[in-house]
Amino acid sequence: MPKKKTPQVESTEQVEWTPKVEVKEQVTDLRTVLDRIKVREGVIGYILRASTSAAVDIKDPSKIIDYAVLSGSAVESAESLSEAFELGELHSIVVEGKDLKILLLTVGEHRISVFMEKNVDHLSIYKEIS
Amino acid sequence: MNEEVYAAALKNALVEIKNVCPDINKAFILMDNGTIVAGDEQSVDPNVERAINSLQTLAEKATSVGGLDDLIIDGDKAKVYVSQVNGMYSVMALSKHANLPFLRTVNGIVLPTILKVLNGIGSENALPAPLKPAPIVPRIEPRPAPFKSLEEEVEEESEEETVEETREEPEAQELVEAPEEEVEEESEEESPRPVTDLPSQQLIVDKFGGFMVRADTVQLDYEVLERWGSMLNVKEISEVDIETFSGKTTRCKAKVINDQKFEGRGLIRIPEKTCEALDLKRGELVRVKPVVPEE
């Protein structure tokens, strides 16, 4: 009997520990990927948002607030439309304006917004991030 | 334009787009104020209304990217495509594997074309004065006279001469007014004239416009209106019928010319919009008849 109890305790500790390590790696990976994407021609910047923190890298700092508000609004709108039309889990949102477009996606607990010019291929960016 | 016709046309356009792109599950068209103009009947439920409100908010916030043109939401089970067309938004729920580039192309051709046609029809219907295809008042048959009808003479002259020449020659106006005087003399001898036997006068068109100008009101000389008033035994001539040589007619309210420099020149001052509706240019001749007020 005591031989059976010991391995159970060990396995529980492993399950609790493992995700914490993964999250740190994911953030680092995402930042690296986004920094790589940011230097692409036509990409204006990104916002990486977690539950308690955010990283912003946008060429024109005066636009940060506007872009952050727009990102939030786009996600809200997409969630409402998803509920109305039963889209299921959201993979990506693309908002196209007359001047720019935004690609929004969620990776784990992180919400990513990438701002770019209209001629940039957002699908390749999506594939690279996800 | 009638809203029902507008909605029906847009709904038909949506049906046609659905026929071409069978991947569309639900579709509707929104005005920028959030009102659904056309769409599936089952598409309006509380969730959709909430979605429309959030879409409106997004459209307002999208000024930082130059306004909302397109929104594509890719979900696990399906997609949503929102597209801005001439200030309206088409919202389409699509199946997971819908051919989005094809739909965007079809949507980008069909809806703007339909809206352009509808707007064109709408603006044609918004003319300032009601037009009739044929003259509304029968013309007065000139009485047998020893000389050629003066009206005919004037008509011939107007065909031969340019518009500018017509304006410069005061004889033309005098010739036009002459038969009216003759009619006036006869009217004193005769019993009350029938409504169809109304005096008419050819006048030269002068356009005028402005912010506060009413499209349905024309201006004439005080003398002309007064003469007609006394001929018809009415206090005041408040309306006139205008007939162009191309056969277009309209009824307008009549007022006295309020600018001294246009007085006594045989002009009828017509608002620009009405001129456009009648296809009239400055300097052209029109036949003007008073409208006898109903008792």
Chai-1 contact restraints between the chains, C-beta under 6 A:
chainA,res_idxA,chainB,res_idxB,connection_type,confidence,min_distance_angstrom,max_distance_angstrom,comment,restraint_id
A,D66,B,S64,contact,1.0,0.0,6.0,A-B,restraint_1
A,V69,B,K61,contact,1.0,0.0,6.0,A-B,restraint_2
A,L70,B,K61,contact,1.0,0.0,6.0,A-B,restraint_3
A,L70,B,S64,contact,1.0,0.0,6.0,A-B,restraint_4
A,S73,B,T57,contact,1.0,0.0,6.0,A-B,restraint_5
A,S73,B,L58,contact,1.0,0.0,6.0,A-B,restraint_6
A,S73,B,K61,contact,1.0,0.0,6.0,A-B,restraint_7
A,A74,B,L58,contact,1.0,0.0,6.0,A-B,restraint_8
A,E76,B,S54,contact,1.0,0.0,6.0,A-B,restraint_9
A,S77,B,S54,contact,1.0,0.0,6.0,A-B,restraint_10
A,S77,B,L55,contact,1.0,0.0,6.0,A-B,restraint_11
A,S77,B,L58,contact,1.0,0.0,6.0,A-B,restraint_12
A,A78,B,I73,contact,1.0,0.0,6.0,A-B,restraint_13
A,S80,B,R50,contact,1.0,0.0,6.0,A-B,restraint_14
A,S80,B,A51,contact,1.0,0.0,6.0,A-B,restraint_15
A,S80,B,S54,contact,1.0,0.0,6.0,A-B,restraint_16
A,L81,B,A51,contact,1.0,0.0,6.0,A-B,restraint_17
A,L81,B,I73,contact,1.0,0.0,6.0,A-B,restraint_18
A,L81,B,V80,contact,1.0,0.0,6.0,A-B,restraint_19
A,S82,B,G75,contact,1.0,0.0,6.0,A-B,restraint_20
A,E83,B,N47,contact,1.0,0.0,6.0,A-B,restraint_21
A,A84,B,N47,contact,1.0,0.0,6.0,A-B,restraint_22
A,A84,B,V48,contact,1.0,0.0,6.0,A-B,restraint_23
A,A84,B,A51,contact,1.0,0.0,6.0,A-B,restraint_24
A,F85,B,V80,contact,1.0,0.0,6.0,A-B,restraint_25
A,F85,B,A93,contact,1.0,0.0,6.0,A-B,restraint_26
A,L87,B,G75,contact,1.0,0.0,6.0,A-B,restraint_27
A,L87,B,K77,contact,1.0,0.0,6.0,A-B,restraint_28
A,L87,B,A78,contact,1.0,0.0,6.0,A-B,restraint_29
A,G88,B,G75,contact,1.0,0.0,6.0,A-B,restraint_30
A,G88,B,D76,contact,1.0,0.0,6.0,A-B,restraint_31
A,G88,B,K77,contact,1.0,0.0,6.0,A-B,restraint_32
A,E89,B,D76,contact,1.0,0.0,6.0,A-B,restraint_33
A,L90,B,G75,contact,1.0,0.0,6.0,A-B,restraint_34
A,H91,B,D74,contact,1.0,0.0,6.0,A-B,restraint_35
A,S92,B,D74,contact,1.0,0.0,6.0,A-B,restraint_36
A,I93,B,I73,contact,1.0,0.0,6.0,A-B,restraint_37
A,V94,B,I72,contact,1.0,0.0,6.0,A-B,restraint_38
A,V95,B,L71,contact,1.0,0.0,6.0,A-B,restraint_39
A,E96,B,D69,contact,1.0,0.0,6.0,A-B,restraint_40
A,E96,B,D70,contact,1.0,0.0,6.0,A-B,restraint_41
A,G97,B,A62,contact,1.0,0.0,6.0,A-B,restraint_42
A,G97,B,V65,contact,1.0,0.0,6.0,A-B,restraint_43
A,G97,B,G66,contact,1.0,0.0,6.0,A-B,restraint_44
A,G97,B,G67,contact,1.0,0.0,6.0,A-B,restraint_45
A,G97,B,D69,contact,1.0,0.0,6.0,A-B,restraint_46
A,K98,B,G66,contact,1.0,0.0,6.0,A-B,restraint_47
A,K98,B,G67,contact,1.0,0.0,6.0,A-B,restraint_48
A,K98,B,D69,contact,1.0,0.0,6.0,A-B,restraint_49
A,D99,B,V65,contact,1.0,0.0,6.0,A-B,restraint_50
A,D99,B,G66,contact,1.0,0.0,6.0,A-B,restraint_51
A,L100,B,V65,contact,1.0,0.0,6.0,A-B,restraint_52
